[in-house]
Amino acid sequence: MGASGWNYRTPYLPDLAAALGALRASVFASGDYLWSSDEDRPATIEQIWANELAQTDGTHSILDIDHVSADEDDAMGALRLLSAAETTEMFGRAEPTAESVKEIDLFDLLVEIPRWSGLAVALHTDGKPSEYLIWGISGD
C-alpha cells in the first residue's frame, strides 16, 4: 500500500504529550484511521497494536505515533516539536499563525523525517499559542 502523510490541528496544551494523547483519543473515537475491516474495529487503542497486521501496516494516522521525543532524531513512533530555528526556516516566522500556514504544503516538509514519525509546531493567535499543527508519515 505504501506510507500515508497525515496532518491535524488540535488545541494547544502546554504539555505536547497531553495534546498528543487527546488528539489520538479523538481520532480513535472518530474512526478516522485505516483499518482492514469496519466490522472488527478494536475497542481500544491498545487493541490496535495487538493486531499483527496493524503492527506491520499501521493505521496511516496519528495513532501510529505513541510518544513525544525531545531528541532531534526522529525516532519511530515519535512526535517532535520543531525548534525555534526549524520553525522559522520552515514557516518563515518564529510564531506561525493558522493563516500563515494555509499555503504551505506540509508534505513537502516531510522529506527530512523517516516514516512512522511526526512533527509539531505551535500556531499562534494574538501572539499566544492557540493550537498545534501536527503532521507526519506512517504506514506501509
C-alpha positions in Angstrom: 0.0 0.0 0.0 2.8 2.5 0.9 3.0 5.1 3.5 0.5 7.9 4.0 1.0 11.5 5.1 -1.4 13.0 7.6 -2.0 16.2 9.4 -4.1 17.5 12.2 -4.8 20.7 14.1 -5.5 20.3 17.8 -5.9 22.7 20.7 -2.7 23.9 22.3 -1.8 22.5 25.7 1.5 23.4 27.4 2.3 19.7 27.5 2.7 18.4 24.0 2.4 14.8 25.2 -1.0 15.6 26.7 -2.1 17.3 23.4 -0.9 14.2 21.5 -2.9 11.9 23.9 -6.1 14.0 23.4 -5.6 14.0 19.6 -5.1 10.3 19.5 -8.2 9.7 21.6 -10.2 11.9 19.3 -9.0 10.2 16.1 -9.6 6.8 17.6 -13.2 7.8 18.7 -13.9 9.2 15.2 -12.7 6.0 13.5 -10.8 8.2 11.0 -7.9 5.8 10.5 -7.1 2.9 8.2 -8.3 -0.5 9.4 -8.8 -3.7 7.4 -12.4 -4.2 8.3 -15.1 -1.9 9.8 -16.7 -5.0 11.4 -13.8 -5.8 13.6 -12.6 -2.4 14.7 -10.8 -2.5 18.1 -12.5 -1.3 21.2 -9.3 0.4 22.5 -6.2 2.0 21.0 -4.1 -0.7 22.8 -6.1 -3.4 20.9 -4.9 -1.9 17.6 -1.3 -2.9 18.4 -2.3 -6.5 19.4 -3.3 -7.0 15.8 -0.4 -8.3 13.7 -1.4 -6.5 10.6 -1.6 -3.2 12.4 1.9 -3.8 13.7 3.3 -4.0 10.2 1.0 -1.8 8.2 -0.1 0.8 10.8 -3.2 2.9 10.7 -1.9 5.7 8.5 -2.8 8.2 11.1 -1.7 9.9 14.4 -2.5 6.6 16.1 0.9 5.3 14.7 2.6 7.9 16.9 2.8 7.0 20.6 5.2 9.4 22.3 6.8 12.8 22.2 10.6 13.0 21.7 12.8 15.9 22.7 15.5 14.3 20.6 16.5 15.9 17.3 16.4 12.3 15.9 13.0 11.5 14.6 12.6 8.1 16.2 10.0 5.6 15.1 6.6 6.4 16.7 7.8 9.8 17.9 6.3 13.2 17.6 8.8 16.1 17.8 8.2 19.7 18.4 10.1 21.9 15.9 12.9 24.0 17.4 12.6 27.8 17.0 15.2 27.7 14.2 13.3 25.0 12.4 10.0 26.8 12.8 11.5 30.0 11.3 13.1 28.1 8.5 10.0 26.1 7.5 7.4 28.7 8.1 9.3 32.0 7.6 8.5 33.2 11.1 9.1 32.2 14.7 5.4 32.3 15.6 3.4 31.0 12.7 -0.4 31.6 12.6 -3.2 29.4 11.2 -3.4 31.9 8.4 0.3 31.9 7.6 0.4 28.1 7.2 -2.6 27.8 4.9 -0.5 28.0 1.7 2.3 25.6 2.8 2.4 22.1 1.5 3.1 20.2 4.7 4.1 17.1 2.8 7.0 19.0 1.2 8.2 19.4 4.8 8.2 15.6 5.4 11.2 14.8 3.2 13.6 15.2 6.2 11.8 12.8 8.6 11.6 9.0 8.4 8.4 7.1 8.2 6.5 6.4 11.4 7.3 9.8 12.9 5.7 13.3 13.1 6.4 16.9 13.7 4.5 19.6 15.6 4.5 23.4 15.7 2.5 25.7 17.9 0.3 28.1 15.9 -0.3 31.5 17.5 -3.3 33.8 17.8 -2.6 37.3 19.1 0.9 36.3 20.0 0.0 33.3 22.1 0.0 29.6 21.3 -3.6 28.6 20.4 -3.2 25.2 18.7 -0.8 22.7 17.4 -0.3 21.8 13.8 0.8 18.1 13.8 1.8 16.2 10.7 3.8 13.1 9.7 4.0 10.0 7.7 3.3 6.4 8.7 2.1 3.0 7.4 3.4 0.5 4.9 
